Amino acid sequence: MMPADFKTLFISNTPLIDVRAAVEFAQGAFPSAINLPILNDNERHAVGISYKQDGADAAERLGH
């Protein structure tokens, strides 16, 4: 998509899906966005720990 396409979507109040954690969404989001987090808190924690301890490949292998 081109930047102008995003502008058109934003101006037309097209619903947007925000997949960030609820706490991040609460800190700020586009007005037409709804929050559907990809990870729950436990999954997010497990990915973070795995990433820090074993690297990106290990975190990806968790399947989240």
Backbone atoms as SQL, in Angstrom:
CREATE TABLE atoms (id INTEGER PRIMARY KEY, chain TEXT, resi INTEGER, resn TEXT, atom TEXT, x REAL, y REAL, z REAL);
INSERT INTO atoms VALUES
  (1, 'A', 1, 'MET', 'N', 0.836, -1.178, 0.000),
  (2, 'A', 1, 'MET', 'CA', 0.000, 0.000, 0.000),
  (3, 'A', 1, 'MET', 'C', 0.882, 1.243, 0.000),
  (4, 'A', 2, 'MET', 'N', 0.360, 2.265, -0.583),
  (5, 'A', 2, 'MET', 'CA', 1.053, 3.545, -0.620),
  (6, 'A', 2, 'MET', 'C', 0.546, 4.418, 0.532),
  (7, 'A', 3, 'PRO', 'N', 1.331, 5.402, 0.964),
  (8, 'A', 3, 'PRO', 'CA', 0.895, 6.275, 2.057),
  (9, 'A', 3, 'PRO', 'C', -0.476, 6.907, 1.815),
  (10, 'A', 4, 'ALA', 'N', -0.770, 7.271, 0.587),
  (11, 'A', 4, 'ALA', 'CA', -2.071, 7.875, 0.285),
  (12, 'A', 4, 'ALA', 'C', -3.213, 6.895, 0.552),
  (13, 'A', 5, 'ASP', 'N', -2.963, 5.596, 0.360),
  (14, 'A', 5, 'ASP', 'CA', -3.986, 4.585, 0.637),
  (15, 'A', 5, 'ASP', 'C', -4.321, 4.555, 2.127),
  (16, 'A', 6, 'PHE', 'N', -3.296, 4.652, 2.969),
  (17, 'A', 6, 'PHE', 'CA', -3.522, 4.672, 4.414),
  (18, 'A', 6, 'PHE', 'C', -4.308, 5.914, 4.821),
  (19, 'A', 7, 'LYS', 'N', -3.972, 7.031, 4.211),
  (20, 'A', 7, 'LYS', 'CA', -4.684, 8.276, 4.517),
  (21, 'A', 7, 'LYS', 'C', -6.159, 8.128, 4.179),
  (22, 'A', 8, 'THR', 'N', -6.464, 7.547, 3.034),
  (23, 'A', 8, 'THR', 'CA', -7.852, 7.339, 2.625),
  (24, 'A', 8, 'THR', 'C', -8.579, 6.434, 3.612),
  (25, 'A', 9, 'LEU', 'N', -7.946, 5.347, 4.023),
  (26, 'A', 9, 'LEU', 'CA', -8.563, 4.440, 4.996),
  (27, 'A', 9, 'LEU', 'C', -8.820, 5.146, 6.321),
  (28, 'A', 10, 'PHE', 'N', -7.857, 5.929, 6.773),
  (29, 'A', 10, 'PHE', 'CA', -7.986, 6.618, 8.050),
  (30, 'A', 10, 'PHE', 'C', -9.110, 7.647, 8.011),
  (31, 'A', 11, 'ILE', 'N', -9.151, 8.435, 6.959),
  (32, 'A', 11, 'ILE', 'CA', -10.167, 9.482, 6.839),
  (33, 'A', 11, 'ILE', 'C', -11.565, 8.889, 6.721),
  (34, 'A', 12, 'SER', 'N', -11.693, 7.732, 6.091),
  (35, 'A', 12, 'SER', 'CA', -13.015, 7.127, 5.884),
  (36, 'A', 12, 'SER', 'C', -13.489, 6.308, 7.085),
  (37, 'A', 13, 'ASN', 'N', -12.738, 6.344, 8.200),
  (38, 'A', 13, 'ASN', 'CA', -13.090, 5.588, 9.410),
  (39, 'A', 13, 'ASN', 'C', -13.206, 4.089, 9.166),
  (40, 'A', 14, 'THR', 'N', -12.400, 3.579, 8.267),
  (41, 'A', 14, 'THR', 'CA', -12.353, 2.141, 8.038),
  (42, 'A', 14, 'THR', 'C', -11.879, 1.463, 9.320),
  (43, 'A', 15, 'PRO', 'N', -12.570, 0.422, 9.775),
  (44, 'A', 15, 'PRO', 'CA', -12.126, -0.257, 11.003),
  (45, 'A', 15, 'PRO', 'C', -10.713, -0.823, 10.834),
  (46, 'A', 16, 'LEU', 'N', -9.904, -0.623, 11.842),
  (47, 'A', 16, 'LEU', 'CA', -8.543, -1.138, 11.855),
  (48, 'A', 16, 'LEU', 'C', -8.421, -2.145, 12.988),
  (49, 'A', 17, 'ILE', 'N', -7.646, -3.198, 12.776),
  (50, 'A', 17, 'ILE', 'CA', -7.410, -4.197, 13.816),
  (51, 'A', 17, 'ILE', 'C', -6.012, -3.967, 14.369),
  (52, 'A', 18, 'ASP', 'N', -5.952, -3.680, 15.651),
  (53, 'A', 18, 'ASP', 'CA', -4.697, -3.441, 16.356),
  (54, 'A', 18, 'ASP', 'C', -4.362, -4.707, 17.131),
  (55, 'A', 19, 'VAL', 'N', -3.274, -5.374, 16.783),
  (56, 'A', 19, 'VAL', 'CA', -2.946, -6.673, 17.373),
  (57, 'A', 19, 'VAL', 'C', -1.968, -6.565, 18.546),
  (58, 'A', 20, 'ARG', 'N', -1.692, -5.352, 18.985),
  (59, 'A', 20, 'ARG', 'CA', -0.803, -5.172, 20.134),
  (60, 'A', 20, 'ARG', 'C', -1.498, -5.599, 21.421),
  (61, 'A', 21, 'ALA', 'N', -0.724, -5.678, 22.492),
  (62, 'A', 21, 'ALA', 'CA', -1.273, -6.002, 23.807),
  (63, 'A', 21, 'ALA', 'C', -2.265, -4.924, 24.233),
  (64, 'A', 22, 'ALA', 'N', -3.229, -5.313, 25.052),
  (65, 'A', 22, 'ALA', 'CA', -4.256, -4.379, 25.520),
  (66, 'A', 22, 'ALA', 'C', -3.644, -3.166, 26.214),
  (67, 'A', 23, 'VAL', 'N', -2.589, -3.375, 26.979),
  (68, 'A', 23, 'VAL', 'CA', -1.953, -2.258, 27.688),
  (69, 'A', 23, 'VAL', 'C', -1.353, -1.254, 26.702),
  (70, 'A', 24, 'GLU', 'N', -0.799, -1.732, 25.608),
  (71, 'A', 24, 'GLU', 'CA', -0.261, -0.837, 24.578),
  (72, 'A', 24, 'GLU', 'C', -1.391, -0.113, 23.858),
  (73, 'A', 25, 'PHE', 'N', -2.448, -0.840, 23.556),
  (74, 'A', 25, 'PHE', 'CA', -3.611, -0.249, 22.894),
  (75, 'A', 25, 'PHE', 'C', -4.188, 0.877, 23.754),
  (76, 'A', 26, 'ALA', 'N', -4.251, 0.654, 25.063),
  (77, 'A', 26, 'ALA', 'CA', -4.813, 1.646, 25.983),
  (78, 'A', 26, 'ALA', 'C', -3.978, 2.925, 26.029),
  (79, 'A', 27, 'GLN', 'N', -2.709, 2.824, 25.680),
  (80, 'A', 27, 'GLN', 'CA', -1.834, 3.993, 25.701),
  (81, 'A', 27, 'GLN', 'C', -2.015, 4.868, 24.468),
  (82, 'A', 28, 'GLY', 'N', -2.723, 4.366, 23.468),
  (83, 'A', 28, 'GLY', 'CA', -2.985, 5.161, 22.280),
  (84, 'A', 28, 'GLY', 'C', -3.213, 4.300, 21.062),
  (85, 'A', 29, 'ALA', 'N', -4.248, 4.643, 20.323),
  (86, 'A', 29, 'ALA', 'CA', -4.582, 3.897, 19.106),
  (87, 'A', 29, 'ALA', 'C', -5.378, 4.808, 18.182),
  (88, 'A', 30, 'PHE', 'N', -5.496, 4.408, 16.938),
  (89, 'A', 30, 'PHE', 'CA', -6.329, 5.156, 16.008),
  (90, 'A', 30, 'PHE', 'C', -7.785, 5.083, 16.459),
  (91, 'A', 31, 'PRO', 'N', -8.544, 6.139, 16.247),
  (92, 'A', 31, 'PRO', 'CA', -9.934, 6.172, 16.724),
  (93, 'A', 31, 'PRO', 'C', -10.807, 5.021, 16.228),
  (94, 'A', 32, 'SER', 'N', -10.590, 4.551, 15.019),
  (95, 'A', 32, 'SER', 'CA', -11.452, 3.494, 14.477),
  (96, 'A', 32, 'SER', 'C', -10.915, 2.088, 14.752),
  (97, 'A', 33, 'ALA', 'N', -9.830, 1.983, 15.532),
  (98, 'A', 33, 'ALA', 'CA', -9.198, 0.684, 15.781),
  (99, 'A', 33, 'ALA', 'C', -9.921, -0.118, 16.859),
  (100, 'A', 34, 'ILE', 'N', -9.906, -1.436, 16.665),
  (101, 'A', 34, 'ILE', 'CA', -10.360, -2.355, 17.704),
  (102, 'A', 34, 'ILE', 'C', -9.162, -3.214, 18.086),
  (103, 'A', 35, 'ASN', 'N', -9.122, -3.647, 19.323),
  (104, 'A', 35, 'ASN', 'CA', -7.971, -4.395, 19.820),
  (105, 'A', 35, 'ASN', 'C', -8.263, -5.885, 19.835),
  (106, 'A', 36, 'LEU', 'N', -7.487, -6.638, 19.072),
  (107, 'A', 36, 'LEU', 'CA', -7.547, -8.097, 19.051),
  (108, 'A', 36, 'LEU', 'C', -6.117, -8.613, 19.190),
  (109, 'A', 37, 'PRO', 'N', -5.600, -8.666, 20.417),
  (110, 'A', 37, 'PRO', 'CA', -4.204, -9.059, 20.617),
  (111, 'A', 37, 'PRO', 'C', -3.895, -10.445, 20.054),
  (112, 'A', 38, 'ILE', 'N', -2.735, -10.566, 19.440),
  (113, 'A', 38, 'ILE', 'CA', -2.289, -11.847, 18.895),
  (114, 'A', 38, 'ILE', 'C', -1.909, -12.799, 20.026),
  (115, 'A', 39, 'LEU', 'N', -1.262, -12.267, 21.064),
  (116, 'A', 39, 'LEU', 'CA', -0.785, -13.080, 22.178),
  (117, 'A', 39, 'LEU', 'C', -1.514, -12.712, 23.463),
  (118, 'A', 40, 'ASN', 'N', -1.757, -13.707, 24.313),
  (119, 'A', 40, 'ASN', 'CA', -2.253, -13.380, 25.645),
  (120, 'A', 40, 'ASN', 'C', -1.034, -13.044, 26.514),
  (121, 'A', 41, 'ASP', 'N', -1.269, -12.631, 27.755),
  (122, 'A', 41, 'ASP', 'CA', -0.161, -12.197, 28.610),
  (123, 'A', 41, 'ASP', 'C', 0.870, -13.301, 28.842),
  (124, 'A', 42, 'ASN', 'N', 0.416, -14.533, 29.047),
  (125, 'A', 42, 'ASN', 'CA', 1.347, -15.641, 29.282),
  (126, 'A', 42, 'ASN', 'C', 2.198, -15.935, 28.047),
  (127, 'A', 43, 'GLU', 'N', 1.570, -15.918, 26.870),
  (128, 'A', 43, 'GLU', 'CA', 2.306, -16.161, 25.625),
  (129, 'A', 43, 'GLU', 'C', 3.326, -15.046, 25.382),
  (130, 'A', 44, 'ARG', 'N', 2.903, -13.835, 25.605),
  (131, 'A', 44, 'ARG', 'CA', 3.774, -12.674, 25.416),
  (132, 'A', 44, 'ARG', 'C', 4.994, -12.775, 26.339),
  (133, 'A', 45, 'HIS', 'N', 4.757, -13.164, 27.579),
  (134, 'A', 45, 'HIS', 'CA', 5.843, -13.321, 28.548),
  (135, 'A', 45, 'HIS', 'C', 6.812, -14.422, 28.090),
  (136, 'A', 46, 'ALA', 'N', 6.267, -15.552, 27.656),
  (137, 'A', 46, 'ALA', 'CA', 7.106, -16.677, 27.215),
  (138, 'A', 46, 'ALA', 'C', 7.968, -16.289, 26.018),
  (139, 'A', 47, 'VAL', 'N', 7.397, -15.568, 25.080),
  (140, 'A', 47, 'VAL', 'CA', 8.155, -15.126, 23.905),
  (141, 'A', 47, 'VAL', 'C', 9.265, -14.173, 24.336),
  (142, 'A', 48, 'GLY', 'N', 8.951, -13.243, 25.224),
  (143, 'A', 48, 'GLY', 'CA', 9.954, -12.287, 25.690),
  (144, 'A', 48, 'GLY', 'C', 11.119, -12.964, 26.387),
  (145, 'A', 49, 'ILE', 'N', 10.817, -13.903, 27.268),
  (146, 'A', 49, 'ILE', 'CA', 11.870, -14.633, 27.982),
  (147, 'A', 49, 'ILE', 'C', 12.718, -15.441, 27.005),
  (148, 'A', 50, 'SER', 'N', 12.062, -16.153, 26.100),
  (149, 'A', 50, 'SER', 'CA', 12.779, -16.977, 25.124),
  (150, 'A', 50, 'SER', 'C', 13.678, -16.113, 24.243),
  (151, 'A', 51, 'TYR', 'N', 13.155, -14.974, 23.808),
  (152, 'A', 51, 'TYR', 'CA', 13.924, -14.071, 22.954),
  (153, 'A', 51, 'TYR', 'C', 15.169, -13.577, 23.685),
  (154, 'A', 52, 'LYS', 'N', 14.993, -13.156, 24.934),
  (155, 'A', 52, 'LYS', 'CA', 16.124, -12.626, 25.701),
  (156, 'A', 52, 'LYS', 'C', 17.163, -13.698, 26.011),
  (157, 'A', 53, 'GLN', 'N', 16.700, -14.898, 26.333),
  (158, 'A', 53, 'GLN', 'CA', 17.631, -15.952, 26.739),
  (159, 'A', 53, 'GLN', 'C', 18.258, -16.695, 25.567),
  (160, 'A', 54, 'ASP', 'N', 17.466, -16.937, 24.518),
  (161, 'A', 54, 'ASP', 'CA', 17.926, -17.830, 23.449),
  (162, 'A', 54, 'ASP', 'C', 17.897, -17.228, 22.049),
  (163, 'A', 55, 'GLY', 'N', 17.371, -16.014, 21.896),
  (164, 'A', 55, 'GLY', 'CA', 17.369, -15.356, 20.603),
  (165, 'A', 55, 'GLY', 'C', 16.055, -15.469, 19.848),
  (166, 'A', 56, 'ALA', 'N', 16.005, -14.769, 18.737),
  (167, 'A', 56, 'ALA', 'CA', 14.789, -14.666, 17.936),
  (168, 'A', 56, 'ALA', 'C', 14.305, -16.010, 17.404),
  (169, 'A', 57, 'ASP', 'N', 15.213, -16.850, 16.948),
  (170, 'A', 57, 'ASP', 'CA', 14.809, -18.152, 16.398),
  (171, 'A', 57, 'ASP', 'C', 14.083, -18.989, 17.445),
  (172, 'A', 58, 'ALA', 'N', 14.587, -18.969, 18.666),
  (173, 'A', 58, 'ALA', 'CA', 13.949, -19.736, 19.743),
  (174, 'A', 58, 'ALA', 'C', 12.559, -19.190, 20.036),
  (175, 'A', 59, 'ALA', 'N', 12.422, -17.886, 20.035),
  (176, 'A', 59, 'ALA', 'CA', 11.118, -17.273, 20.287),
  (177, 'A', 59, 'ALA', 'C', 10.134, -17.640, 19.180),
  (178, 'A', 60, 'GLU', 'N', 10.591, -17.646, 17.943),
  (179, 'A', 60, 'GLU', 'CA', 9.723, -18.010, 16.819),
  (180, 'A', 60, 'GLU', 'C', 9.288, -19.466, 16.893),
  (181, 'A', 61, 'ARG', 'N', 10.158, -20.334, 17.386),
  (182, 'A', 61, 'ARG', 'CA', 9.814, -21.754, 17.485),
  (183, 'A', 61, 'ARG', 'C', 8.674, -22.010, 18.469),
  (184, 'A', 62, 'LEU', 'N', 8.390, -21.059, 19.342),
  (185, 'A', 62, 'LEU', 'CA', 7.263, -21.229, 20.267),
  (186, 'A', 62, 'LEU', 'C', 5.934, -21.279, 19.513),
  (187, 'A', 63, 'GLY', 'N', 5.935, -20.775, 18.299),
  (188, 'A', 63, 'GLY', 'CA', 4.737, -20.861, 17.474),
  (189, 'A', 63, 'GLY', 'C', 3.717, -19.770, 17.714),
  (190, 'A', 64, 'HIS', 'N', 4.109, -18.728, 18.396),
  (191, 'A', 64, 'HIS', 'CA', 3.166, -17.628, 18.662),
  (192, 'A', 64, 'HIS', 'C', 3.336, -16.566, 17.610);
